[in-house]
Amino acid sequence: MDDKLKKMLETKGIALVSINKDGSPHLIAVAYAKVVDDKIIITDNFMKTTNENIKRHPMILLAVWNDEFEGYRIEGTAEYYNDGKWLEFVKSLKENDGLPAKGAIVVTPKKIVRLS
């Protein structure tokens, strides 16, 4: 993962697609993420369907782009944590002040495709 992608992930909105129980896609917008050791950490503040989907089927897709419409698609697997070090990590983020930070989604990228 290059520095340009890391910066986009930490400063731009992200589209996250998980897989519903019936196999259909479920798309949400994520306000921000953090990159730690080439893993993408996303806070669950208000998610319900997405975290249920990840617990059932870990494959996800992310898309992120900048103001010049340069972007990336990230295919990966996700794990959901509602306790432990990853939950403590997201609770400690200043971006989550005043928000529930009820879980952490840890994405391990498997394939990164440049979209522009």
DSSP file (Angstrom, degrees, kcal/mol; ACC not computed):
  #  RESIDUE AA STRUCTURE BP1 BP2  ACC     N-H-->O    O-->H-N    N-H-->O    O-->H-N    TCO  KAPPA ALPHA  PHI   PSI    X-CA   Y-CA   Z-CA
    1    1 A M              0   0    0      0, 0.0     2,-0.1     0, 0.0    37,-0.1   0.000 360.0 360.0 360.0 122.5    0.0    0.0    0.0
    2    2 A D     >  -     0   0    0      1,-0.1     4,-2.2     4,-0.0     5,-0.1  -0.326 360.0-106.9 -84.2 168.6    1.6    3.3   -1.1
    3    3 A D  H  > S+     0   0    0      1,-0.2     4,-2.5     2,-0.2     5,-0.2   0.829 116.9  58.6 -63.4 -33.9    1.6    6.6    0.8
    4    4 A K  H  > S+     0   0    0      2,-0.2     4,-2.2     1,-0.2    -1,-0.2   0.930 109.0  44.4 -62.4 -45.4   -0.9    8.1   -1.6
    5    5 A L  H  > S+     0   0    0      2,-0.2     4,-2.8     1,-0.2     5,-0.2   0.922 111.7  52.7 -65.4 -44.2   -3.5    5.4   -0.9
    6    6 A K  H  X S+     0   0    0     -4,-2.2     4,-1.7     1,-0.2    -2,-0.2   0.921 110.0  48.9 -57.3 -44.2   -2.8    5.6    2.9
    7    7 A K  H  X S+     0   0    0     -4,-2.5     4,-1.0     1,-0.2    -1,-0.2   0.918 111.2  49.6 -63.5 -42.9   -3.4    9.4    2.8
    8    8 A M  H >X S+     0   0    0     -4,-2.2     4,-2.6     1,-0.2     3,-0.9   0.937 109.4  51.6 -60.4 -46.1   -6.7    9.0    0.8
    9    9 A L  H 3< S+     0   0    0     -4,-2.8    24,-0.9     1,-0.3    -1,-0.2   0.844 114.6  43.4 -59.9 -33.6   -7.9    6.3    3.2
   10   10 A E  H 3< S+     0   0    0     -4,-1.7    -1,-0.3    -5,-0.2    -2,-0.2   0.547 126.1  29.1 -91.4  -7.0   -7.3    8.6    6.2
   11   11 A T  H << S+     0   0    0     -4,-1.0     2,-0.3    -3,-0.9    -2,-0.2   0.545 109.4  61.4-128.6 -11.2   -8.6   11.8    4.7
   12   12 A K  S  < S-     0   0    0     -4,-2.6    21,-0.1    -5,-0.2    54,-0.1  -0.783  84.9 -94.6-118.3 160.4  -11.4   11.0    2.2
   13   13 A G        -     0   0    0     -2,-0.3    52,-0.6    52,-0.1     2,-0.4  -0.370  40.4-147.6 -67.7 153.8  -14.7    9.2    2.4
   14   14 A I  E     -AB  30  64A   0     16,-2.5    16,-3.2    50,-0.1     2,-0.5  -0.971   8.6-139.6-129.0 138.3  -14.8    5.5    1.6
   15   15 A A  E     -AB  29  63A   0     48,-2.7    48,-2.0    -2,-0.4     2,-0.5  -0.869  23.5-167.0 -92.8 130.0  -17.4    3.3    0.0
   16   16 A L  E     -AB  28  62A   0     12,-2.7    12,-2.3    -2,-0.5     2,-0.5  -0.979   4.9-167.2-122.4 126.8  -17.6   -0.1    1.8
   17   17 A V  E     +AB  27  61A   0     44,-3.0    44,-2.0    -2,-0.5     2,-0.2  -0.961   9.9 173.7-116.2 123.5  -19.4   -3.0    0.3
   18   18 A S  E     -A   26   0A   0      8,-2.5     8,-2.6    -2,-0.5     2,-0.6  -0.680  35.4-101.9-115.1 176.4  -20.2   -6.1    2.4
   19   19 A I  E     -A   25   0A   0     38,-0.4    38,-0.1    40,-0.4    37,-0.1  -0.891  29.9-138.8-109.6 121.5  -22.3   -9.2    1.4
   20   20 A N    >   -     0   0    0      4,-3.3     3,-2.2    -2,-0.6     6,-0.0  -0.199  33.0 -98.9 -68.5 165.2  -25.9   -9.5    2.7
   21   21 A K  T 3  S+     0   0    0      1,-0.3    -1,-0.1     2,-0.1    -2,-0.0   0.825 125.6  51.4 -53.2 -36.4  -27.3  -12.9    3.9
   22   22 A D  T 3  S-     0   0    0      2,-0.1    -1,-0.3     1,-0.0    -2,-0.1   0.384 122.9-104.1 -86.4   4.7  -29.0  -13.4    0.5
   23   23 A G  S <  S+     0   0    0     -3,-2.2    -2,-0.1     1,-0.3    -1,-0.0   0.358  80.3 128.9  91.1  -5.3  -25.7  -12.7   -1.4
   24   24 A S        -     0   0    0      1,-0.1    -4,-3.3    -5,-0.1    -1,-0.3  -0.442  64.4 -99.1 -80.0 157.8  -26.6   -9.2   -2.6
   25   25 A P  E     -A   19   0A   0      0, 0.0     2,-0.5     0, 0.0    -6,-0.2  -0.465  26.4-156.9 -77.7 149.4  -24.3   -6.3   -2.0
   26   26 A H  E     -A   18   0A   0     -8,-2.6    -8,-2.5    -2,-0.1     2,-0.4  -0.981  13.4-163.7-125.9 116.2  -24.7   -3.8    0.9
   27   27 A L  E     +A   17   0A   0     -2,-0.5     2,-0.3   -10,-0.2   -10,-0.2  -0.851  13.8 166.5-107.4 133.3  -23.1   -0.4    0.4
   28   28 A I  E     -A   16   0A   0    -12,-2.3   -12,-2.7    -2,-0.4     2,-0.4  -0.933  32.2-121.1-134.0 162.8  -22.3    2.2    3.1
   29   29 A A  E     -A   15   0A   0     -2,-0.3     2,-0.5   -14,-0.2   -14,-0.2  -0.888  21.3-155.9-102.5 136.2  -20.2    5.3    3.2
   30   30 A V  E     -A   14   0A   0    -16,-3.2   -16,-2.5    -2,-0.4     3,-0.1  -0.950   7.8-150.8-113.6 130.2  -17.5    5.5    5.8
   31   31 A A  S    S-     0   0    0     -2,-0.5     2,-0.3     1,-0.2    -1,-0.1   0.865  71.0 -18.5 -71.0 -37.5  -16.3    9.0    7.0
   32   32 A Y        -     0   0    0     11,-0.1    11,-0.4   -19,-0.1     2,-0.3  -0.988  54.5-165.2-164.0 163.5  -12.7    8.0    7.8
   33   33 A A        -     0   0    0    -24,-0.9     2,-0.4    -2,-0.3     9,-0.2  -0.904  15.9-131.9-144.5 171.0  -10.3    5.2    8.5
   34   34 A K  E     -C   41   0A   0      7,-2.2     7,-3.6    -2,-0.3     2,-0.5  -0.963  13.4-139.3-126.6 148.0   -6.9    4.7    9.9
   35   35 A V  E     +C   40   0A   0     -2,-0.4     2,-0.4     5,-0.2     5,-0.2  -0.944  23.6 173.7-110.2 124.8   -4.1    2.6    8.4
   36   36 A V  E >  S-C   39   0A   0      3,-2.6     3,-1.8    -2,-0.5    -2,-0.0  -0.979  72.7 -20.9-132.1 117.7   -2.0    0.5   10.8
   37   37 A D  T 3  S-     0   0    0     -2,-0.4     3,-0.1     1,-0.3    -1,-0.1   0.893 126.0 -53.3  51.2  45.7    0.6   -1.9    9.5
   38   38 A D  T 3  S+     0   0    0      1,-0.3     2,-0.4   -37,-0.1    -1,-0.3   0.638 115.5 117.4  62.3  17.3   -1.1   -2.0    6.1
   39   39 A K  E <   -C   36   0A   0     -3,-1.8    -3,-2.6    69,-0.1     2,-0.6  -0.892  63.3-132.8-106.9 146.1   -4.4   -2.9    7.7
   40   40 A I  E     -CD  35 107A   0     67,-2.2    67,-3.0    -2,-0.4     2,-0.5  -0.885  18.2-158.0-103.4 122.3   -7.3   -0.5    7.4
   41   41 A I  E     -CD  34 106A   0     -7,-3.6    -7,-2.2    -2,-0.6     2,-0.4  -0.887  11.1-177.6-107.5 123.5   -9.1    0.2   10.6
   42   42 A I  E     - D   0 105A   0     63,-2.7    63,-3.2    -2,-0.5     2,-0.3  -0.968  21.4-130.0-122.2 133.4  -12.7    1.4   10.5
   43   43 A T  E     - D   0 104A   0    -11,-0.4     2,-0.9    -2,-0.4    61,-0.2  -0.634   8.2-143.0 -83.2 137.1  -14.9    2.4   13.5
   44   44 A D  E     + D   0 103A   0     59,-3.0    58,-1.6    -2,-0.3    59,-1.0  -0.872  40.7 147.6 -95.2 102.6  -18.3    1.0   13.9
   45   45 A N  S    S+     0   0    0     -2,-0.9    -1,-0.2    56,-0.2    57,-0.0   0.802  82.3   0.7 -97.6 -42.9  -20.3    3.8   15.4
   46   46 A F  S    S+     0   0    0     -3,-0.2     2,-0.1    54,-0.1    -2,-0.1   0.210  93.8 128.3-134.1  14.6  -23.7    3.2   13.9
   47   47 A M        +     0   0    0      1,-0.2    -3,-0.0     2,-0.1     0, 0.0  -0.442  12.4 152.2 -78.4 147.9  -23.5    0.1   11.8
   48   48 A K  S  > S+     0   0    0     -2,-0.1     4,-1.8     3,-0.0     5,-0.2   0.443  75.9  37.6-131.4 -61.6  -25.8   -2.8   12.1
   49   49 A T  H  > S+     0   0    0      1,-0.2     4,-2.8     2,-0.2     5,-0.2   0.914 115.4  54.1 -63.8 -44.1  -26.1   -4.7    8.8
   50   50 A T  H  > S+     0   0    0      1,-0.2     4,-2.5     2,-0.2    -1,-0.2   0.927 109.8  45.5 -59.7 -47.0  -22.4   -4.2    7.8
   51   51 A N  H  > S+     0   0    0      1,-0.2     4,-1.9     2,-0.2    -1,-0.2   0.878 113.5  50.4 -68.1 -34.0  -21.1   -5.7   11.1
   52   52 A E  H  X S+     0   0    0     -4,-1.8     4,-1.5     2,-0.2    -1,-0.2   0.914 111.0  49.9 -64.7 -42.1  -23.5   -8.6   10.8
   53   53 A N  H  X S+     0   0    0     -4,-2.8     4,-3.5     1,-0.2    -2,-0.2   0.923 110.1  49.5 -61.6 -45.1  -22.5   -9.2    7.2
   54   54 A I  H  < S+     0   0    0     -4,-2.5    -1,-0.2     1,-0.2    -2,-0.2   0.889 108.3  53.0 -63.9 -39.8  -18.8   -9.2    8.1
   55   55 A K  H  < S+     0   0    0     -4,-1.9    -1,-0.2    -5,-0.2    -2,-0.2   0.849 118.5  37.2 -63.0 -32.5  -19.3  -11.7   11.0
   56   56 A R  H  < S+     0   0    0     -4,-1.5    -2,-0.2     1,-0.3    -1,-0.2   0.857 135.7  13.2 -87.0 -39.6  -21.0  -14.0    8.5
   57   57 A H     <  -     0   0    0     -4,-3.5   -38,-0.4    -5,-0.2    -1,-0.3  -0.918  63.8-161.2-143.9 110.0  -18.9  -13.4    5.4
   58   58 A P        +     0   0    0      0, 0.0    20,-2.0     0, 0.0     2,-0.3   0.549  55.3 109.8 -77.0  -7.3  -15.6  -11.6    5.7
   59   59 A M  E     + E   0  77A   0     18,-0.2   -40,-0.4    16,-0.0     2,-0.3  -0.512  43.3 163.6 -73.3 132.4  -15.1  -10.6    2.0
   60   60 A I  E     - E   0  76A   0     16,-2.5    16,-2.2    -2,-0.3     2,-0.4  -0.939  28.6-142.9-140.7 165.1  -15.5   -6.8    1.4
   61   61 A L  E     -BE  17  75A   0    -44,-2.0   -44,-3.0    -2,-0.3     2,-0.3  -0.979  13.9-169.0-126.1 142.4  -14.7   -4.2   -1.2
   62   62 A L  E     -BE  16  74A   0     12,-2.3    12,-2.7    -2,-0.4     2,-0.4  -0.953   2.1-168.6-125.1 149.2  -13.6   -0.6   -0.5
   63   63 A A  E     +BE  15  73A   0    -48,-2.0   -48,-2.7    -2,-0.3     2,-0.3  -0.997  10.0 171.7-135.6 138.1  -13.4    2.3   -2.9
   64   64 A V  E     +BE  14  72A   0      8,-1.9     8,-2.5    -2,-0.4     2,-0.3  -0.993   2.4 174.8-143.5 146.6  -11.7    5.6   -2.2
   65   65 A W  E     - E   0  71A   0    -52,-0.6     6,-0.2    -2,-0.3   -52,-0.1  -0.974  20.0-130.2-149.8 160.6  -10.8    8.6   -4.4
   66   66 A N    >   -     0   0    0      4,-2.3     3,-1.9    -2,-0.3   -58,-0.0  -0.364  44.6 -84.2-103.8-173.3   -9.4   12.1   -4.2
   67   67 A D  T 3  S+     0   0    0      1,-0.3    -1,-0.0     2,-0.1   -55,-0.0   0.697 128.7  55.2 -67.6 -19.1  -10.6   15.4   -5.5
   68   68 A E  T 3  S-     0   0    0      2,-0.1    -1,-0.3     0, 0.0     3,-0.1   0.298 118.4-112.6 -93.3   8.3   -9.0   14.7   -8.9
   69   69 A F    <   +     0   0    0     -3,-1.9     2,-0.4     1,-0.3    -2,-0.1   0.741  68.8 145.0  63.3  26.6  -11.0   11.4   -9.2
   70   70 A E        +     0   0    0     46,-0.0    -4,-2.3    44,-0.0     2,-0.3  -0.801  29.3 161.1 -83.9 135.2   -7.9    9.3   -8.8
   71   71 A G  E     -E   65   0A   0     -2,-0.4    44,-3.1    -6,-0.2    45,-0.6  -0.892  35.1-135.7-151.6 179.2   -8.9    6.3   -6.9
   72   72 A Y  E     -EF  64 114A   0     -8,-2.5    -8,-1.9    -2,-0.3     2,-0.5  -0.985   8.0-147.8-140.1 147.1   -8.4    2.7   -5.7
   73   73 A R  E     -EF  63 113A   0     40,-2.6    40,-2.9    -2,-0.3     2,-0.5  -0.978  19.4-162.2-111.5 132.3  -10.6   -0.4   -5.3
   74   74 A I  E     -EF  62 112A   0    -12,-2.7   -12,-2.3    -2,-0.5     2,-0.5  -0.966   5.3-166.0-120.0 120.5   -9.5   -2.6   -2.4
   75   75 A E  E     +EF  61 111A   0     36,-3.1    35,-3.5    -2,-0.5    36,-2.1  -0.886  34.4 123.6-100.8 134.3  -10.6   -6.2   -2.2
   76   76 A G  E     -EF  60 109A   0    -16,-2.2   -16,-2.5    -2,-0.5     2,-0.3  -0.932  54.8 -88.0-165.9-171.7  -10.0   -7.8    1.2
   77   77 A T  E     -EF  59 108A   0     31,-1.9    31,-3.0    -2,-0.3     2,-0.4  -0.889  33.5-153.8-117.1 151.5  -11.2   -9.6    4.2
   78   78 A A  E     - F   0 107A   0    -20,-2.0     2,-0.4    -2,-0.3    29,-0.2  -0.942   6.8-161.5-127.8 147.0  -12.5   -8.0    7.3
   79   79 A E  E     - F   0 106A   0     27,-1.8    27,-2.7    -2,-0.4     2,-0.5  -0.973  15.6-140.6-123.2 142.6  -12.7   -9.0   11.0
   80   80 A Y  E     - F   0 105A   0     -2,-0.4     2,-0.5    25,-0.2    25,-0.2  -0.890  16.3-170.8-107.2 131.0  -15.1   -7.4   13.5
   81   81 A Y  E     + F   0 104A   0     23,-2.8    23,-2.6    -2,-0.5     3,-0.1  -0.980  19.5 172.1-123.5 125.0  -13.9   -6.7   17.0
   82   82 A N  S    S+     0   0    0     -2,-0.5     2,-0.3    21,-0.2    -1,-0.1   0.157  77.1  22.3-113.9  16.8  -16.2   -5.6   19.8
   83   83 A D  S    S+     0   0    0     21,-0.1     4,-0.4     0, 0.0     3,-0.4  -0.959  92.5  46.3-161.1 173.7  -13.5   -6.0   22.5
   84   84 A G  S  > S-     0   0    0     -2,-0.3     4,-2.3     1,-0.2     3,-0.2  -0.343 102.2 -29.2  87.2-166.4   -9.7   -6.1   22.8
   85   85 A K  H  > S+     0   0    0      1,-0.2     4,-2.2     2,-0.2    -1,-0.2   0.817 132.0  52.6 -63.2 -35.6   -6.9   -3.9   21.4
   86   86 A W  H  > S+     0   0    0     -3,-0.4     4,-2.2     2,-0.2    -1,-0.2   0.893 110.1  48.1 -71.5 -37.1   -8.7   -2.9   18.2
   87   87 A L  H  > S+     0   0    0     -4,-0.4     4,-2.3     2,-0.2    -2,-0.2   0.935 112.6  49.1 -64.6 -43.9  -11.8   -1.6   20.1
   88   88 A E  H  X S+     0   0    0     -4,-2.3     4,-1.3     1,-0.2    -2,-0.2   0.885 108.9  54.9 -61.2 -37.8   -9.5    0.3   22.4
   89   89 A F  H  X S+     0   0    0     -4,-2.2     4,-0.5     1,-0.2     3,-0.5   0.952 110.5  42.9 -60.7 -50.9   -7.7    1.7   19.4
   90   90 A V  H >< S+     0   0    0     -4,-2.2     3,-1.0     1,-0.2     6,-0.2   0.863 110.9  55.9 -68.2 -33.2  -10.8    3.1   17.8
   91   91 A K  H 3< S+     0   0    0     -4,-2.3    -1,-0.2     1,-0.2    -2,-0.2   0.808 104.5  55.2 -65.2 -27.2  -12.1    4.4   21.1
   92   92 A S  H 3< S+     0   0    0     -4,-1.3    -1,-0.2    -3,-0.5     2,-0.2   0.586  82.9 108.4 -82.2 -10.2   -8.9    6.4   21.6
   93   93 A L    X<  -     0   0    0     -3,-1.0     3,-1.6    -4,-0.5     4,-0.2  -0.486  68.6-139.6 -73.0 133.6   -9.2    8.2   18.2
   94   94 A K  G >  S+     0   0    0      1,-0.3     3,-1.6    -2,-0.2    -1,-0.1   0.812 101.6  66.5 -60.9 -29.5  -10.1   11.9   18.5
   95   95 A E  G 3  S+     0   0    0      1,-0.3    -1,-0.3     3,-0.0    -2,-0.0   0.731  98.8  53.4 -63.4 -21.2  -12.5   11.5   15.5
   96   96 A N  G X  S+     0   0    0     -3,-1.6     3,-2.6    -6,-0.2    -1,-0.3   0.358  74.2 134.5 -97.4   5.4  -14.6    9.3   17.8
   97   97 A D  T <  S+     0   0    0     -3,-1.6     4,-0.0     1,-0.3    -5,-0.0  -0.359  82.3   8.6 -55.4 126.8  -15.0   11.7   20.6
   98   98 A G  T 3  S+     0   0    0      1,-0.3    -1,-0.3    -2,-0.1    -2,-0.1   0.434 109.2 107.9  81.2  -0.1  -18.7   11.7   21.6
   99   99 A L  S <  S-     0   0    0     -3,-2.6    -1,-0.3    -8,-0.1    -3,-0.1  -0.738  78.7-116.3-107.5 158.8  -19.5    8.8   19.4
  100  100 A P        -     0   0    0      0, 0.0   -55,-0.1     0, 0.0    -1,-0.1   0.795  28.0-165.8 -68.3 -28.8  -20.3    5.2   20.6
  101  101 A A        +     0   0    0      1,-0.1   -56,-0.2   -11,-0.1   -10,-0.1   0.925  20.4 167.1  40.4  60.7  -17.2    3.5   19.0
  102  102 A K        -     0   0    0    -58,-1.6     2,-0.3     1,-0.1   -57,-0.2   0.570  55.2  -0.7 -84.9  -9.1  -18.9    0.1   19.6
  103  103 A G  E     -D   44   0A   0    -59,-1.0   -59,-3.0   -16,-0.1     2,-0.4  -0.988  60.2-126.4-167.7 168.7  -16.6   -1.9   17.4
  104  104 A A  E     -DF  43  81A   0    -23,-2.6   -23,-2.8    -2,-0.3     2,-0.6  -0.991  11.0-153.1-128.1 135.5  -13.7   -2.0   15.0
  105  105 A I  E     -DF  42  80A   0    -63,-3.2   -63,-2.7    -2,-0.4     2,-0.6  -0.942  11.9-162.3-105.6 122.5  -13.5   -3.4   11.5
  106  106 A V  E     -DF  41  79A   0    -27,-2.7   -27,-1.8    -2,-0.6     2,-0.5  -0.926   6.6-161.3-110.6 114.2  -10.0   -4.5   10.6
  107  107 A V  E     -DF  40  78A   0    -67,-3.0   -67,-2.2    -2,-0.6   -29,-0.2  -0.824   8.5-161.3-101.1 128.2   -9.5   -4.9    6.9
  108  108 A T  E     - F   0  77A   0    -31,-3.0   -31,-1.9    -2,-0.5   -69,-0.1  -0.929  23.6-134.6-104.6 108.6   -6.7   -7.0    5.4
  109  109 A P  E     + F   0  76A   0      0, 0.0   -33,-0.3     0, 0.0     3,-0.1  -0.390  28.9 173.7 -65.0 137.5   -6.2   -5.9    1.8
  110  110 A K  E    S+     0   0A   0    -35,-3.5     2,-0.3     1,-0.4   -34,-0.2   0.660  71.8  15.3-110.2 -31.7   -5.8   -8.9   -0.7
  111  111 A K  E     - F   0  75A   0    -36,-2.1   -36,-3.1     2,-0.0     2,-0.5  -0.977  61.3-165.8-148.7 130.8   -5.9   -6.9   -4.0
  112  112 A I  E     - F   0  74A   0     -2,-0.3     2,-0.5   -38,-0.2   -38,-0.2  -0.980   8.7-171.9-121.0 125.8   -5.5   -3.2   -4.7
  113  113 A V  E     - F   0  73A   0    -40,-2.9   -40,-2.6    -2,-0.5     2,-0.4  -0.969  20.8-133.9-121.2 126.0   -6.5   -1.9   -8.1
  114  114 A R  E     - F   0  72A   0     -2,-0.5   -42,-0.3   -42,-0.2   -44,-0.0  -0.647  14.3-160.4 -76.4 132.4   -5.8    1.7   -9.2
  115  115 A L              0   0    0    -44,-3.1   -43,-0.2    -2,-0.4    -1,-0.1   0.448 360.0 360.0 -97.3  -2.1   -8.9    3.1  -10.8
  116  116 A S              0   0    0    -45,-0.6    -1,-0.2     0, 0.0   -44,-0.1   0.394 360.0 360.0-130.0 360.0   -7.4    6.0  -12.8
